[in-house]
Amino acid sequence: RAFFETPKVFKRAVQCDFTRLLGEERFARFVGKMDEGVAKDGDNVDEELEEVKEAFLSRYGTVLRIFDYYCACSSATNKSAFSISENNFNRFVSDCAIADDSTACTASECSKIFIVCNFETDKTSAANEVNDDRALMRYEFMECLVRMAVARFRHEINDVSECLDRLFDEVILPNIDPSAVLDPDIFRRDKFYFQAVDEAFKPHAKYLKLVYMKYSLLNPVAGKAKFGLVEWDALIKDCKLISDDLTSREMRLAFWWSRMVVIDEVKQRAKFMTLTWVEFLEALGRMAEMMTLPDDDDLRKVGAINAVDYERKLELAPSSVKDEINHKHEAEEDDADAPLAPRIDRLCKLLMGRIAVVFKGHISAGPKRLNLVGVYVTEEQLQEISLK
């Protein structure tokens, strides 16, 4: 099966988040006060609130991508990683040039808006239980956007929903980093869901499944396994995949981009913060797309028998060989149409080879155990590495 995000999911998500936002009485009061049609002409505030919701609905996929991106900008790995901290909110404001001293939307005002929207009126609510006191959940981020839109454009427009439209169309979208609004389905549609990719994963599937299970059991919650950001981070660090070639930020983005949209960020919190098995494979696919990975020809040129000792052999290789390999990889990076399947196979071999080193030649989770010697690493390599 292929898994894609759909308009129906976004519609249900915006309905859920907006309903939760309406639970904060201050929001309806704010809209009623700032919308001239409601404040002076006696229009129904519920109708304006519906217009605000519709303004979100037409672009809620983009809103959720922005939210995820600025969550991923954090270095946190605990529950606070799944909401936007004050520092990353300020970064968002700066990146998009939202603050404007010629209007009421100054940097100072944006900071005040963050504080106002972060305050939960009902301290006994389910949202309060999972909400970091100094970070924004999705519905709180929605309120920030509305308040900043009004501060930025109310001197020109007296309609709240129209202010929100202009904030997106004239300020946020023209200025934001394209990575922050990247549609995750593009990768799925153009690169990931192909038979060749499926066939590239198959020889490694049973080993990867055990890796997923093993790391899911590192920090079980109420006895239940979970594969969240902490576990993803542990796997990447154990396999020493962070380098100049793959940054921590890219590793985190691979995690966020691989998560399917969760409709209710509060009631489905565990799902919101974790990767399923399929999403885990997608995250590996995204990493394979980002990384420079040796192929069989590279191994042959440096005299490496597998991915485990490639880097060491590359360091010892003549400069002419290094230059030849580097030029080839640079050409690969520039080729947007390069197939993903061979890169996935290379990443799996590298990942499992390093797992073999970390866990002394085998991987186990619960009663299951698989030998990796002879598949991804040799006995001689394990002995040589253990001596070091």
Legacy VTK file of the C-alpha trace (Angstrom):
# vtk DataFile Version 3.0
C-alpha trace
ASCII
DATASET POLYDATA
POINTS 388 float
0.000 0.000 0.000
0.959 3.609 -0.510
0.174 6.140 2.206
-0.636 9.721 1.232
-2.121 12.709 3.004
-5.599 13.730 1.801
-7.826 16.827 1.931
-10.194 14.853 4.162
-7.465 14.437 6.778
-6.612 18.150 6.720
-10.298 19.038 7.037
-10.709 16.807 10.086
-7.455 18.118 11.603
-8.429 21.776 11.245
-11.871 21.023 12.685
-10.276 19.302 15.673
-7.676 22.011 16.306
-10.094 24.895 15.773
-12.642 23.346 18.126
-9.927 23.089 20.753
-8.977 26.723 20.102
-12.588 27.808 20.607
-12.354 26.220 24.045
-10.195 29.212 24.990
-12.843 31.906 25.527
-10.328 34.675 24.943
-10.090 33.771 21.255
-13.755 34.371 20.418
-13.638 37.607 22.456
-10.571 38.726 20.505
-12.175 38.057 17.130
-15.397 39.782 18.194
-13.491 42.838 19.344
-11.136 43.123 16.359
-13.607 42.414 13.538
-15.460 45.620 12.693
-18.451 43.767 11.298
-18.956 42.096 14.672
-17.865 44.938 16.961
-19.733 47.792 15.242
-22.237 46.386 12.774
-23.667 43.673 14.979
-22.618 40.749 12.794
-22.664 37.293 14.362
-19.255 36.456 15.822
-19.828 32.782 15.020
-19.994 33.639 11.311
-16.640 35.433 11.464
-15.120 32.554 13.409
-16.333 30.229 10.665
-14.636 32.462 8.078
-11.395 32.300 10.064
-11.651 28.518 10.134
-12.241 28.458 6.375
-9.146 30.624 5.884
-7.150 27.955 7.721
-8.847 25.075 5.924
-7.773 26.278 2.480
-4.114 26.070 3.526
-4.012 23.790 6.569
-1.576 21.354 4.992
0.870 24.263 4.745
0.180 25.299 8.355
0.931 21.787 9.610
4.159 21.625 7.583
5.301 24.940 9.029
4.436 23.728 12.510
6.413 20.492 12.058
9.391 22.305 10.555
9.778 24.667 13.511
9.341 21.766 15.907
12.147 19.986 14.077
14.392 23.061 14.400
14.689 22.299 18.108
17.382 20.029 19.555
14.969 18.510 22.097
14.030 14.845 21.893
11.452 14.594 24.695
7.775 15.604 24.548
8.694 19.280 24.164
10.158 18.438 20.734
6.612 18.154 19.380
5.603 21.730 20.073
7.169 25.054 19.059
9.448 26.581 21.670
9.710 30.336 22.179
13.113 30.434 20.469
11.787 28.644 17.394
8.644 30.772 17.344
10.880 33.847 17.278
12.868 32.197 14.515
9.658 31.702 12.529
8.719 35.359 13.021
12.186 36.423 11.873
12.422 33.999 8.929
9.096 35.191 7.538
9.654 38.888 8.303
6.349 38.999 10.184
7.389 41.724 12.618
7.053 45.203 11.130
7.780 48.295 13.210
5.589 50.424 10.928
2.569 48.469 12.186
1.346 47.202 15.545
3.043 43.873 14.743
6.427 44.644 16.301
8.861 41.988 17.490
7.886 42.861 21.047
4.209 42.399 20.233
4.892 39.004 18.656
6.641 37.935 21.860
3.613 39.041 23.874
1.340 37.097 21.535
3.390 33.945 22.166
2.893 34.348 25.927
-0.838 35.035 25.627
-1.488 32.061 23.344
0.603 29.725 25.465
-1.606 30.231 28.512
-4.098 27.402 29.081
-7.241 28.526 30.854
-8.305 25.025 31.893
-5.429 23.506 33.882
-7.281 20.185 34.161
-7.780 19.640 30.414
-6.231 16.824 28.405
-4.396 19.431 26.319
-2.806 20.886 29.444
-1.569 17.433 30.459
0.522 17.036 27.292
1.328 20.707 26.708
4.746 22.113 27.514
4.190 25.316 29.505
6.593 27.291 27.302
5.779 25.923 23.880
2.950 26.046 21.354
0.709 23.185 20.350
-1.019 23.299 16.959
-4.167 25.087 18.126
-2.085 27.639 20.022
0.009 28.241 16.914
-3.251 28.944 15.031
-4.152 31.615 17.575
-0.701 33.196 17.234
-1.152 33.425 13.484
-4.545 35.113 13.842
-3.330 37.627 16.414
-0.202 38.493 14.405
-2.312 38.885 11.256
-4.578 41.371 13.018
-1.627 43.287 14.483
0.009 43.473 11.049
-2.997 44.422 8.879
-5.842 45.799 11.007
-4.831 49.375 10.184
-5.809 48.517 6.580
-8.466 45.794 6.989
-11.191 45.481 9.591
-11.985 41.836 8.861
-10.057 39.218 10.859
-10.221 36.411 8.284
-9.007 38.755 5.527
-6.074 39.809 7.732
-5.167 36.129 8.042
-5.326 35.671 4.265
-2.966 38.583 3.731
-0.524 37.379 6.385
-0.131 34.107 4.515
-0.233 35.428 0.949
1.860 38.580 1.371
4.188 37.795 4.275
4.653 34.158 5.241
4.645 32.316 1.916
6.893 34.778 0.012
9.540 34.699 2.770
9.547 31.246 4.327
12.243 28.644 3.678
10.904 26.268 0.979
11.867 23.331 3.231
9.318 24.551 5.782
6.427 24.122 3.359
7.712 21.071 1.516
4.901 18.649 0.683
5.988 15.225 2.050
3.835 13.518 -0.567
6.170 14.671 -3.354
8.868 12.290 -2.134
6.328 9.508 -1.660
4.822 9.961 -5.095
7.980 10.652 -7.127
10.574 8.519 -5.327
9.324 6.140 -2.678
6.291 4.113 -3.746
7.805 2.068 -6.551
8.371 -1.642 -6.983
12.138 -1.145 -7.248
12.165 0.490 -3.794
10.134 -2.372 -2.367
12.598 -4.862 -3.851
15.537 -2.898 -2.442
14.111 -3.171 1.083
13.121 -6.839 0.899
16.574 -8.477 1.390
17.055 -6.332 4.505
13.481 -6.349 5.809
13.790 -8.979 8.550
16.928 -7.315 9.906
15.431 -3.829 9.782
12.286 -5.091 11.485
14.352 -6.381 14.384
16.214 -3.064 14.592
12.878 -1.257 14.724
11.643 -3.611 17.446
14.856 -3.377 19.472
14.894 0.416 19.568
11.135 0.538 20.159
11.758 -1.365 23.392
14.389 1.069 24.698
11.858 3.282 26.487
8.480 1.524 26.644
5.499 3.476 27.954
3.258 1.484 30.299
4.884 -1.651 28.919
4.163 -0.707 25.304
6.942 -0.349 22.750
7.308 2.964 20.950
9.607 4.291 18.249
9.805 8.016 18.833
12.367 10.732 18.334
14.490 9.537 21.278
14.735 6.075 19.719
15.393 7.475 16.232
18.143 9.681 17.668
19.671 6.707 19.516
19.730 4.605 16.344
21.359 7.361 14.289
23.986 7.980 16.973
24.731 4.271 17.464
25.327 3.947 13.727
27.362 7.191 13.617
25.431 8.549 10.657
25.691 12.238 11.599
28.473 13.917 9.652
29.119 16.791 7.270
27.145 14.679 4.823
24.066 14.233 7.054
23.348 16.891 9.680
21.309 16.504 12.852
18.749 18.864 11.355
18.350 16.670 8.274
18.032 13.597 10.473
15.212 15.272 12.425
13.478 16.465 9.265
13.525 12.911 7.903
11.639 11.885 11.063
9.050 14.679 10.814
8.484 14.412 7.077
7.844 10.670 7.403
5.057 11.043 9.983
1.574 11.004 8.525
-0.785 13.765 9.652
-2.453 12.927 12.964
-5.923 14.421 13.277
-5.974 14.947 17.053
-2.616 15.935 18.532
-3.929 15.495 22.091
-6.022 12.309 22.104
-3.658 10.617 19.629
-0.504 11.914 21.315
1.403 8.619 21.214
0.760 8.311 17.479
1.623 11.983 17.014
5.086 11.448 18.562
6.136 8.130 17.010
6.871 6.371 13.733
5.043 3.263 12.605
7.017 0.516 10.849
6.047 1.916 7.428
6.948 5.460 8.486
10.300 4.155 9.783
11.056 2.721 6.333
10.093 6.035 4.771
12.461 7.876 7.123
15.266 5.563 6.012
14.341 6.283 2.399
14.540 10.018 3.023
17.931 9.601 4.689
19.167 7.562 1.730
18.140 10.441 -0.525
20.134 12.920 1.575
23.333 10.924 2.134
26.382 10.155 0.044
26.603 6.358 0.036
29.269 4.080 -1.465
28.252 1.651 -4.204
29.980 -1.585 -5.200
32.246 0.275 -7.611
33.404 2.613 -4.813
34.138 -0.378 -2.583
36.175 -1.988 -5.325
38.198 1.159 -5.999
39.339 1.498 -2.390
39.667 -2.253 -1.737
36.831 -2.480 0.809
34.904 -5.743 1.081
31.748 -4.099 2.467
30.385 -0.820 3.805
31.845 -1.342 7.286
35.439 -0.636 6.354
34.798 1.679 3.392
35.576 4.930 5.228
38.854 3.591 6.610
39.909 2.299 3.199
38.871 5.567 1.560
41.171 7.507 3.896
44.084 5.300 2.820
43.281 5.524 -0.901
45.361 7.650 -3.321
44.127 11.200 -3.825
43.312 10.426 -7.472
40.884 7.696 -6.359
39.300 10.002 -3.766
38.825 12.725 -6.368
37.253 10.292 -8.817
34.776 9.044 -6.204
33.956 12.571 -5.008
33.262 13.780 -8.548
30.940 10.855 -9.145
28.997 11.523 -5.939
28.720 15.231 -6.729
27.180 14.325 -10.074
24.721 12.029 -8.288
23.666 14.830 -5.959
22.933 17.073 -8.931
20.817 14.390 -10.591
17.295 14.925 -9.270
16.032 11.979 -11.309
18.491 9.449 -9.868
16.599 6.326 -8.697
16.161 5.864 -4.972
16.264 2.053 -4.839
20.067 1.607 -5.189
20.640 4.237 -2.501
18.289 2.436 -0.110
20.198 -0.801 -0.603
23.480 0.989 0.141
22.065 2.661 3.264
20.690 -0.635 4.586
24.100 -2.279 4.153
25.843 0.595 5.924
23.254 0.788 8.717
23.200 -2.938 9.394
26.980 -3.190 9.167
27.356 -0.605 11.898
24.591 -2.239 13.940
26.588 -5.455 13.673
29.633 -3.679 15.114
27.650 -2.068 17.945
25.939 -5.318 18.990
28.873 -7.695 18.432
27.621 -9.448 15.333
23.927 -9.999 16.055
20.684 -8.122 16.665
17.994 -9.255 19.067
14.660 -7.992 20.365
12.633 -10.055 22.803
12.991 -13.730 21.891
14.104 -12.972 18.324
17.762 -12.934 17.366
19.499 -12.668 14.002
23.158 -13.208 13.172
24.686 -10.393 11.079
28.116 -11.949 10.576
28.539 -13.087 7.014
25.670 -10.870 5.893
26.812 -7.332 6.700
30.162 -7.845 8.411
32.877 -10.474 8.551
34.168 -12.226 11.648
37.612 -10.805 10.937
36.223 -7.271 10.869
34.491 -7.744 14.221
37.676 -9.057 15.797
39.754 -6.248 14.321
37.328 -3.572 15.509
37.045 -5.102 18.992
40.839 -5.009 19.334
40.789 -1.290 18.618
LINES 1 389
388 0 1 2 3 4 5 6 7 8 9 10 11 12 13 14 15 16 17 18 19 20 21 22 23 24 25 26 27 28 29 30 31 32 33 34 35 36 37 38 39 40 41 42 43 44 45 46 47 48 49 50 51 52 53 54 55 56 57 58 59 60 61 62 63 64 65 66 67 68 69 70 71 72 73 74 75 76 77 78 79 80 81 82 83 84 85 86 87 88 89 90 91 92 93 94 95 96 97 98 99 100 101 102 103 104 105 106 107 108 109 110 111 112 113 114 115 116 117 118 119 120 121 122 123 124 125 126 127 128 129 130 131 132 133 134 135 136 137 138 139 140 141 142 143 144 145 146 147 148 149 150 151 152 153 154 155 156 157 158 159 160 161 162 163 164 165 166 167 168 169 170 171 172 173 174 175 176 177 178 179 180 181 182 183 184 185 186 187 188 189 190 191 192 193 194 195 196 197 198 199 200 201 202 203 204 205 206 207 208 209 210 211 212 213 214 215 216 217 218 219 220 221 222 223 224 225 226 227 228 229 230 231 232 233 234 235 236 237 238 239 240 241 242 243 244 245 246 247 248 249 250 251 252 253 254 255 256 257 258 259 260 261 262 263 264 265 266 267 268 269 270 271 272 273 274 275 276 277 278 279 280 281 282 283 284 285 286 287 288 289 290 291 292 293 294 295 296 297 298 299 300 301 302 303 304 305 306 307 308 309 310 311 312 313 314 315 316 317 318 319 320 321 322 323 324 325 326 327 328 329 330 331 332 333 334 335 336 337 338 339 340 341 342 343 344 345 346 347 348 349 350 351 352 353 354 355 356 357 358 359 360 361 362 363 364 365 366 367 368 369 370 371 372 373 374 375 376 377 378 379 380 381 382 383 384 385 386 387
